[in-house]
Amino acid sequence: MAHHKPINSLRFFALFISFLFLCSSKPTQGGNHGNDQDGRHAGAAPRLQTYIVRVQQPETATFAGPEERERWYRSFLSVEAAAEDAGMGERRLVHSYHEVFTGFAARLTEEEVTAMKKKEGFLHAYRDSVLHPATTHSPEFIGLQLGSGLWGGGGADGLLGEGVIVGMIDSGITPGHPSFKDEGMPPPPSRWKGSCQPPEFCNKKIIGSKTFITGNETATPADDDGHGTHTASTVAGSFVKGANILGNANGTASGVAPRAHLAIYKVCTTSKCQLSDTLAGIDAAVADGVDIISISLAGNPLLLIHNDVITVGAFGATKRGVFVSCAAGNFGDPNTVVNDAPWELTVGASTMDRSIVANVKLGDGSIFHGESLFQPAGFTHKVLPLVCPGTNLSNDSPAFTCQPKFLAGVDLKGKIVLCESGGGISPQDKGAAVLKAGAAGMILMNEEFSDTILAVAHVLPATHVNYTDGYKIREYVRASNHPTASILFEGTMLGFSSPPAPAVASFSSRGPSGLSPGIVKPDIIGPGVNILAAWPSPVRSVPSASPHSGGAYFNIISGTSMSTPHLSGVAALLKSAHPDWSPAAIRSAILTTAYIRRNDGTFIRDDGLRFGQASVFDIGAGHVNASSAADPGLVYDLGTSDYVAYICGLGYTDEQVTAMVGERVSCSAITRISREQLNYPSISVQLTEKSPTVALSRTVTNVGEATETYKVEVDLRVAPGERNLTLSVIPQTLSFSAVKEKQRFTVTFSKPVGDTMFSIQEGSLQLVSAKHVVRIPIAITLNPL
């Protein structure tokens, strides 16, 4: 087993330049979201840069409409900028925001921004940055079955997501794909105020489409990347029979909320999204009347809450009653979770119980699990010579990545080649290089600290194995005089024929949250590994491969970009079933009904750094369980004023809080909420020498039976050698006599006397009745200082 290494500077820097979603227009998976915070290229900065400017509308001012407000926005521009914007030069005003954010995006010089700060109503200027974007079986895996629960009644009575509008902030959509057919769909709700640009993109499934690509006036909502098509069909795709990729994962594809409507806001081109465009998409979605916003993008893990434009926009949407679901990021390491404000649902990624099997059998009889989308018919089961470029070199030699320059002089003809992932080369390019050198097959092993296997459409007979097994295969090559292997292609395996699931994907960003230290983030995990969903074009493993006919193209990709739309779909189902629930109530229902054990009865595993039981900072409340979320029994509710009091309680200045919420706030004039006291469905506390005891309260609202009694149960996991802390809950019993009745309880944590060790203890607090189990995760940091 690999030992954890400190994060070196190169790896830390990679967090900020890697893609958020583990995919590109090729059928590969991988990548994290990057954020170029100051938006500059090497060398001198351009004179004009795009800034997102937040302003406060004067209390005495009223505007007849968006045009009049935009004229007020233009008053913040300098005389020179206003003249240029009026047609005498480069267009300066890029976007006007009206719903989630009072302000605008404009092309400005630094001197113009400095001068603008002196104008009445100015609050904050954010420099624009570039963002890079972060199923047939997954609905069943999260507990959805046709004719039962939220998928019961064929869509009647608000089920299957009917009547809900989901806004997709992404790279567009592929109109005409069978996943977006509108057969049996009702017309848009009367509250819908959006439009289709152009009209031919829409039907009763896709009811809105708009494009926000600065500098490209001819852009349409057509998806030139694939990412937006994939995520939209995961949320609300219609039922499509016979969906598969290269004959694998065959079945009936559908989104999580197949009768929900889609509104498309294209803010990304191929792997590139401007922050100012993204905010414009969020702003338009709220103005149009969406119920759910799904964002598979993210920002810098180190941004403070008032400097994170996505978080600021999400706050404005939540204030309007819109539920916002966001990707946690694909950075993989601890303390890298993004989109972690308490008003955002922060979604991590998990595996599920489906594998497209391509096992490795070594000459000594050992068998290792592997996967591949390319399952060649008739590939030999005979053992072949097995080679590994750089076998006699150190474990970190770049030769292991099978870069073409390291293959020179190595005899690969008729052999199977072991290659390590990475080195800046895609799996397909590695395969092409070894194939060109005459290889018969390839075994691709993960890099260190990664046991998540990604199924790829390889260009030759190949398989992908995790790092743990890949290391054993490499040691076998080193120790054997005549190493041999075969690849056994066995097709799609489900349930217990596949490895135990779920596990936390190695790429999924972990907590704890630096932005929201009093709560556990990420909130939840959902299917995000090897997810099959709609795709704009056919996926081929080799040039002779035949694509699926009829334009019903599908692809399998991975990332928190894929897990996020699963949760957005669950939120749509809940909004349809409970239209009066607040965004916080919907989030609470999702979190308190999650589960923490795999399908084999063991605790959810971490496929990343720990290779053991996942922590609450990996999984949050656990894995989504849609079959239970519609009837949670109790919810932990919150309103906008609670969030403002919480931000003040974190110690931000009045100016910073004002920039965050868009209106003047004096923290001294409101009752602040300390970081542990927010009425959130998770608890994270720190016990120190100065504060050895912490007491906090939570309030629950009854949404179950009118008469129901709950008893408190606490489960704390203590590692060997650790001392038990003291935890008490008062009262121990909560008895309800009416729906919507609220009751409060207090939890007190006390540090062990004389404890001098730093440790983190985890567990859960459950409110248990005869019909419901309402569970929230707990994390307690014991700090000797």
Secondary structure, 3 states (H helix, E strand, C coil): CCCCCCCCHHHHHHCCCCCECECCCCCCCCCCCCECCCCCCCCCCCCCEEEEEEECCCCCCCCCCHHHHHHHHHCCCCHHHHHHHHHHCCCCEEEEECCCCCEEEEEECHHHHHHHCCCCCEEEEEECCEECECCCCHHHHCCCECCEHHHHHHHHHHCCCCCCEEEEEECCECCCCHHHCCCCCCCCCCCCCCCECCHHHCCCCEEEEEECCCCCCCCCCECCCCHHHHHHHHHHCCCEEEEEECCEEEEEECCCCCCCEEEEEECEECCEEEHHHHHHHHHHHHHHCCCEEEECCCCCCCCCHHHCHHHHHHHHHHHCCCEEEEECCCCCCCCCCCCCCCCCEEEEEECCCEEEEEEEEECCCCEECCECCCCCCCCCCCCEEEECCCCCCCCCCHHHHCCHHHHCCCCCCCCEEEEECCCCCCHHHHHHHHHHCCCCEEEEECCCCCCCCCCCCCCCCEEEECHHHHHHHHHHHHHCCCCEEEEEEEEEEEHHHCCCCCEECCCCCCCCCCCCCCCCCCCEEEECCCEEEECCCCCCCCCCCCCCHHHCCEEEEECHHHHHHHHHHHHHHHHHHCCCCCHHHHHHHHHHCCECECCCCCECEECCCCCCECCHHHHCCCECCHHHHCCCCEECCCCHHHHHHHHHHCCCCHHHHHHHHCCCCCHHHCCCCCCCCCCCCCEEEEECCCCCEEEEEEEEEECCCCCEEEEEEEEEECCCCCCCCEEEEECCEEEECCCCCEEEEEEEEECCCCCCCCEEEEEEEEEECCCCEEEEEEEEEECCC
